[in-house]
Amino acid sequence: MKCPKCQTENRQDSKFCVNCAEPLVIVAPVDEGFRRSSLKKKYAQGKNPLLAGFLSLLIIGLGQVYNGDFWKGIVMFISAVILFAPTSGIASLLILVWSYRDAREVAKGNESLWK
């Protein structure tokens, strides 16, 4: 095992470096399959932020569908439709602003997809 400080080669079972007395830490291997599948966020690639924003203004959630965030777009659209009458359109207006901002940020790569 190599010392991270002085690069001296030590025995595998050593707890400290024989040269500089630096503690040697044994790092457990990481299961890359687990890391990739559960921890890595997905981002939209090659999407135009202006087009994504325009589509969201045209129809709430359409910019999300364009970015590849189908379920987020559907949730936004259905929420806006359901909440329109009970809130006199105020909730739908807020969802429209959220949809526009989210579509642009996801297209820019600043925010991840829901997937």
NORFEN-V770278 format. One record per residue. N is the residue number from 1. SS is DSSP state (~ for helix, > for strand, _ for the rest). Layout:
n:N ss:SS
n:N ss:SS
This chain:
n:1 ss:_
n:2 ss:>
n:3 ss:_
n:4 ss:_
n:5 ss:_
n:6 ss:_
n:7 ss:_
n:8 ss:_
n:9 ss:>
n:10 ss:_
n:11 ss:_
n:12 ss:_
n:13 ss:_
n:14 ss:_
n:15 ss:_
n:16 ss:>
n:17 ss:_
n:18 ss:_
n:19 ss:_
n:20 ss:_
n:21 ss:_
n:22 ss:_
n:23 ss:>
n:24 ss:_
n:25 ss:_
n:26 ss:_
n:27 ss:_
n:28 ss:_
n:29 ss:_
n:30 ss:_
n:31 ss:_
n:32 ss:~
n:33 ss:~
n:34 ss:~
n:35 ss:~
n:36 ss:~
n:37 ss:~
n:38 ss:~
n:39 ss:~
n:40 ss:_
n:41 ss:_
n:42 ss:_
n:43 ss:_
n:44 ss:_
n:45 ss:_
n:46 ss:_
n:47 ss:_
n:48 ss:_
n:49 ss:~
n:50 ss:~
n:51 ss:~
n:52 ss:~
n:53 ss:~
n:54 ss:~
n:55 ss:~
n:56 ss:~
n:57 ss:~
n:58 ss:~
n:59 ss:_
n:60 ss:_
n:61 ss:_
n:62 ss:~
n:63 ss:~
n:64 ss:~
n:65 ss:~
n:66 ss:~
n:67 ss:~
n:68 ss:_
n:69 ss:_
n:70 ss:~
n:71 ss:~
n:72 ss:~
n:73 ss:~
n:74 ss:~
n:75 ss:~
n:76 ss:~
n:77 ss:~
n:78 ss:~
n:79 ss:~
n:80 ss:~
n:81 ss:~
n:82 ss:~
n:83 ss:~
n:84 ss:~
n:85 ss:~
n:86 ss:~
n:87 ss:_
n:88 ss:_
n:89 ss:_
n:90 ss:~
n:91 ss:~
n:92 ss:~
n:93 ss:~
n:94 ss:~
n:95 ss:~
n:96 ss:~
n:97 ss:~
n:98 ss:~
n:99 ss:~
n:100 ss:~
n:101 ss:~
n:102 ss:~
n:103 ss:~
n:104 ss:~
n:105 ss:~
n:106 ss:~
n:107 ss:~
n:108 ss:~
n:109 ss:_
n:110 ss:_
n:111 ss:_
n:112 ss:_
n:113 ss:_
n:114 ss:_
n:115 ss:_
